[in-house]
Amino acid sequence: MFLLNLVRFNIEAGARHFSTLGAFLSNVSVVTEQIVFPVVMLGIYWLSGYYNQVFMKSRLQELSVTLGNALVGAVLFFFVAMINDLQPDRGHTYLLILIVFGILFTCLYVERYIITSSAKRKIESGIWALNTLIVGTGKDAEELLLRLRRLQPVMGLNVLGFVSTGNEGNACEMSLPVYCIDEIETVSDRLGIRKYVVMQQAGGENVTKDVINRLLPTDRGVLMSPGLYQLLTTRVRTANIAGEPLVDVAHAPISDFTINMKRVIDVTVSALGLLLSAPVICLLGILIKMDSRGPVIYSQIRIGRHKKPFRIYKLRTMYTDAESKGPALSMPNDTRITKIGHVLRKYRLDELPQFWNVLIGQMSLVGPRPEREYYINQLLERAPYYALVQQVRPGLTSWGMVKYGYASDIDGMVERLRYELLYLENLSLRVDIKIIIYTFKIVFTGKGI
């Protein structure tokens, strides 16, 4: 910022009105710019997703992100700091914008290039690596180990051992320690494991799916071949061109910018939503109390991202003893639903308290709807790929709720799951906006049931 203001003092007519460089730099507006602009730029860098992934960065991706950061910064600086100081000569104004862009890009990229190059050398030398376990044993596992060791400078995977699932039969002697699948979390914590590479299991597809489902909630990368990935879904995606063709199924195919932008939108909209809906919630609370006995707010444990349980909040729409005989999904003409509850469900007003879940990061505005563990266990038996939807935060609304609506049985939940998986594979801000628009349509037309 100091370098930029030094250039401005020498070429900008407005700046030259100051008698000395010190007088220009001590001007209140310039001092404010020097304090605020770096903070704003840090926010832009975070929003771009540059800080999300600090390991194994692509130089090409780093170049494109830095170019974008510098362009946004230059345009922002022009509109905020220079809009009132436009020169009569338009070419002079464009020159100033170009200078801002050049200084931002050069200073930023040189520093990033040095850091990335240093990191790359440490990865290639093995100083930095992602501790990894191969889930599988036998000759094929040993061959995979050799390939990963050969590609270690590219992929950064440091294999520390193998994991036996107990279905291999007579396992041959392995070159690295073999751990039991039942102790994988303890072993992973002790060894600092960051990635699992899953092989086709000897017990068949069902055993392989069970292993994958067991690894997904560990919040570590789960890598597998494209062929294995097709066991869970029909779409194949891979980002590693130079290394072994492995797919990371533990993380959704979503850019870092989209992740951060979704969170910014979630916090902004949920805070505004809580503020605007507070009078509505109070009024509905009075109607709920007049309609039936029991609390206004109903809470329930749901399973969120990476199988982490959280307490979801809703306006109560059923009688307090609705599940005295155990968990049961709602059905058309369900006698457990109160009179006011039918209205709340029809217009989705019972979901309003979930703005709080969104605000504190347990949910997102848009994402697969969270389910109870009781139903998740049944879904996993029928559709093992359900584990994939737990890669992202559950949503206040979802593609499945818009296209299918409430499910009254497990068959309906499996059918709705197809839309949730489709959302996961097409996740973007554009899709989120479309789902929100359709949700508003449901709310205003009363087609929530």
Solvent accessible surface area in square Angstrom, and as a share of the most:
residue,aa,sasa,rsa
1,M,54,0.24
2,F,115,0.48
3,L,86,0.43
4,L,7,0.03
5,N,0,0.00
6,L,59,0.30
7,V,39,0.23
8,R,10,0.04
9,F,37,0.16
10,N,94,0.48
11,I,46,0.23
12,E,3,0.02
13,A,37,0.28
14,G,29,0.28
15,A,3,0.02
16,R,132,0.48
17,H,155,0.69
18,F,64,0.27
19,S,106,0.68
20,T,76,0.44
21,L,52,0.26
22,G,46,0.44
23,A,38,0.29
24,F,6,0.03
25,L,31,0.15
26,S,78,0.50
27,N,47,0.24
28,V,121,0.70
29,S,64,0.41
30,V,6,0.04
31,V,55,0.32
32,T,67,0.39
33,E,29,0.13
34,Q,49,0.22
35,I,112,0.57
36,V,75,0.43
37,F,20,0.08
38,P,53,0.33
39,V,98,0.56
40,V,53,0.30
41,M,7,0.03
42,L,103,0.51
43,G,38,0.36
44,I,26,0.13
45,Y,20,0.07
46,W,101,0.35
47,L,48,0.24
48,S,25,0.16
49,G,4,0.04
50,Y,28,0.11
51,Y,97,0.37
52,N,59,0.31
53,Q,92,0.41
54,V,116,0.67
55,F,30,0.13
56,M,64,0.29
57,K,57,0.24
58,S,52,0.34
59,R,89,0.32
60,L,139,0.69
61,Q,105,0.47
62,E,4,0.02
63,L,60,0.30
64,S,64,0.41
65,V,34,0.19
66,T,0,0.00
67,L,73,0.37
68,G,31,0.30
69,N,6,0.03
70,A,1,0.00
71,L,104,0.52
72,V,77,0.44
73,G,0,0.00
74,A,1,0.01
75,V,65,0.37
76,L,59,0.29
77,F,2,0.01
78,F,29,0.12
79,F,115,0.48
80,V,108,0.62
81,A,18,0.14
82,M,6,0.02
83,I,68,0.34
84,N,135,0.69
85,D,62,0.32
86,L,95,0.47
87,Q,26,0.12
88,P,140,0.88
89,D,90,0.47
90,R,171,0.62
91,G,42,0.41
92,H,43,0.19
93,T,8,0.05
94,Y,127,0.48
95,L,82,0.41
96,L,6,0.03
97,I,40,0.20
98,L,115,0.57
99,I,38,0.19
100,V,2,0.01
101,F,52,0.21
102,G,30,0.29
103,I,31,0.15
104,L,29,0.14
105,F,43,0.18
106,T,75,0.44
107,C,72,0.43
108,L,25,0.13
109,Y,42,0.16
110,V,78,0.45
111,E,102,0.46
112,R,9,0.03
113,Y,93,0.35
114,I,108,0.55
115,I,105,0.54
116,T,11,0.07
117,S,11,0.07
118,S,35,0.22
119,A,20,0.16
120,K,87,0.37
121,R,149,0.54
122,K,72,0.30
123,I,10,0.05
124,E,76,0.34
125,S,77,0.50
126,G,40,0.39
127,I,125,0.63
128,W,97,0.34
129,A,29,0.22
130,L,13,0.06
131,N,39,0.20
132,T,0,0.00
133,L,0,0.00
134,I,0,0.00
135,V,0,0.00
136,G,5,0.05
137,T,19,0.11
138,G,16,0.15
139,K,150,0.63
140,D,90,0.47
141,A,0,0.00
142,E,38,0.17
143,E,71,0.32
144,L,10,0.05
145,L,1,0.00
146,L,104,0.52
147,R,85,0.31
148,L,1,0.00
149,R,122,0.44
150,R,165,0.60
151,L,44,0.22
152,Q,29,0.13
153,P,59,0.37
154,V,66,0.38
155,M,13,0.06
156,G,0,0.00
157,L,7,0.04
158,N,57,0.29
159,V,11,0.06
160,L,52,0.26
161,G,0,0.00
162,F,0,0.00
163,V,0,0.00
164,S,26,0.17
165,T,18,0.11
166,G,67,0.65
167,N,63,0.32
168,E,43,0.19
169,G,68,0.65
170,N,159,0.82
171,A,63,0.48
172,C,68,0.41
173,E,170,0.76
174,M,26,0.11
175,S,73,0.47
176,L,37,0.18
177,P,72,0.46
178,V,69,0.40
179,Y,32,0.12
180,C,59,0.35
181,I,15,0.08
182,D,106,0.55
183,E,76,0.34
184,I,4,0.02
185,E,103,0.46
186,T,97,0.56
187,V,3,0.02
188,S,0,0.00
189,D,101,0.52
190,R,159,0.58
191,L,43,0.22
192,G,39,0.38
193,I,4,0.02
194,R,135,0.49
195,K,41,0.17
196,Y,0,0.00
197,V,2,0.01
198,V,4,0.02
199,M,31,0.14
200,Q,98,0.44
201,Q,8,0.03
202,A,76,0.59
203,G,42,0.40
204,G,28,0.27
205,E,96,0.43
206,N,112,0.57
207,V,33,0.19
208,T,0,0.00
209,K,35,0.15
210,D,94,0.49
211,V,9,0.05
212,I,0,0.00
213,N,14,0.07
214,R,110,0.40
215,L,0,0.00
216,L,10,0.05
217,P,36,0.23
218,T,21,0.12
219,D,76,0.39
220,R,40,0.14
221,G,2,0.02
222,V,0,0.00
223,L,16,0.08
224,M,0,0.00
225,S,47,0.30
226,P,36,0.22
227,G,48,0.46
228,L,10,0.05
229,Y,2,0.01
230,Q,101,0.45
231,L,38,0.19
232,L,5,0.02
233,T,12,0.07
234,T,127,0.74
235,R,116,0.42
236,V,63,0.36
237,R,54,0.20
238,T,65,0.38
239,A,100,0.77
240,N,50,0.25
241,I,160,0.81
242,A,73,0.57
243,G,12,0.11
244,E,22,0.10
245,P,74,0.47
246,L,18,0.09
247,V,1,0.01
248,D,32,0.17
249,V,0,0.00
250,A,1,0.01
251,H,78,0.35
252,A,14,0.10
253,P,44,0.28
254,I,32,0.16
255,S,63,0.40
256,D,40,0.21
257,F,88,0.37
258,T,16,0.09
259,I,70,0.36
260,N,8,0.04
261,M,50,0.22
262,K,24,0.10
263,R,49,0.18
264,V,58,0.33
265,I,56,0.28
266,D,4,0.02
267,V,59,0.34
268,T,83,0.48
269,V,60,0.35
270,S,0,0.00
271,A,46,0.36
272,L,98,0.49
273,G,12,0.12
274,L,44,0.22
275,L,130,0.65
276,L,121,0.60
277,S,11,0.07
278,A,45,0.35
279,P,90,0.57
280,V,64,0.37
281,I,32,0.16
282,C,87,0.52
283,L,105,0.52
284,L,15,0.07
285,G,7,0.07
286,I,101,0.51
287,L,67,0.34
288,I,1,0.01
289,K,111,0.47
290,M,150,0.67
291,D,50,0.26
292,S,14,0.09
293,R,222,0.81
294,G,20,0.20
295,P,76,0.48
296,V,37,0.21
297,I,67,0.34
298,Y,86,0.33
299,S,39,0.25
300,Q,24,0.11
301,I,78,0.40
302,R,34,0.12
303,I,20,0.10
304,G,4,0.03
305,R,101,0.37
306,H,12,0.05
307,K,66,0.28
308,K,122,0.52
309,P,91,0.57
310,F,16,0.07
311,R,107,0.39
312,I,0,0.00
313,Y,68,0.26
314,K,25,0.11
315,L,1,0.01
316,R,8,0.03
317,T,10,0.06
318,M,30,0.13
319,Y,97,0.37
320,T,89,0.52
321,D,96,0.50
322,A,19,0.15
323,E,55,0.25
324,S,91,0.59
325,K,201,0.85
326,G,28,0.27
327,P,56,0.35
328,A,45,0.35
329,L,37,0.19
330,S,18,0.12
331,M,116,0.52
332,P,106,0.67
333,N,141,0.72
334,D,12,0.06
335,T,122,0.71
336,R,42,0.15
337,I,15,0.08
338,T,2,0.01
339,K,163,0.69
340,I,25,0.13
341,G,0,0.00
342,H,73,0.33
343,V,71,0.41
344,L,0,0.00
345,R,23,0.08
346,K,85,0.36
347,Y,73,0.28
348,R,24,0.09
349,L,45,0.22
350,D,0,0.00
351,E,13,0.06
352,L,31,0.15
353,P,11,0.07
354,Q,0,0.00
355,F,29,0.12
356,W,118,0.42
357,N,0,0.00
358,V,0,0.00
359,L,47,0.23
360,I,78,0.40
361,G,19,0.18
362,Q,62,0.27
363,M,0,0.00
364,S,2,0.02
365,L,13,0.06
366,V,3,0.02
367,G,1,0.01
368,P,5,0.03
369,R,22,0.08
370,P,4,0.03
371,E,19,0.09
372,R,38,0.14
373,E,105,0.47
374,Y,111,0.42
375,Y,11,0.04
376,I,4,0.02
377,N,79,0.41
378,Q,56,0.25
379,L,3,0.02
380,L,31,0.15
381,E,147,0.66
382,R,132,0.48
383,A,1,0.01
384,P,26,0.17
385,Y,54,0.21
386,Y,10,0.04
387,A,3,0.02
388,L,3,0.01
389,V,7,0.04
390,Q,14,0.06
391,Q,10,0.04
392,V,19,0.11
393,R,78,0.29
394,P,7,0.04
395,G,0,0.00
396,L,30,0.15
397,T,11,0.07
398,S,1,0.00
399,W,47,0.17
400,G,0,0.00
401,M,8,0.04
402,V,24,0.14
403,K,108,0.46
404,Y,89,0.34
405,G,11,0.11
406,Y,64,0.24
407,A,8,0.06
408,S,45,0.29
409,D,70,0.37
410,I,28,0.14
411,D,84,0.43
412,G,4,0.04
413,M,5,0.02
414,V,27,0.15
415,E,63,0.28
416,R,20,0.07
417,L,5,0.02
418,R,141,0.51
419,Y,61,0.23
420,E,9,0.04
421,L,22,0.11
422,L,84,0.42
423,Y,1,0.00
424,L,2,0.01
425,E,18,0.08
426,N,60,0.31
427,L,14,0.07
428,S,34,0.22
429,L,39,0.19
430,R,162,0.59
431,V,13,0.08
432,D,10,0.05
433,I,97,0.49
434,K,98,0.41
435,I,7,0.04
436,I,47,0.24
437,I,108,0.55
438,Y,95,0.36
439,T,23,0.13
440,F,114,0.47
441,K,119,0.50
442,I,21,0.11
443,V,35,0.20
444,F,157,0.65
445,T,69,0.40
446,G,7,0.07
447,K,141,0.60
448,G,2,0.02
449,I,124,0.63
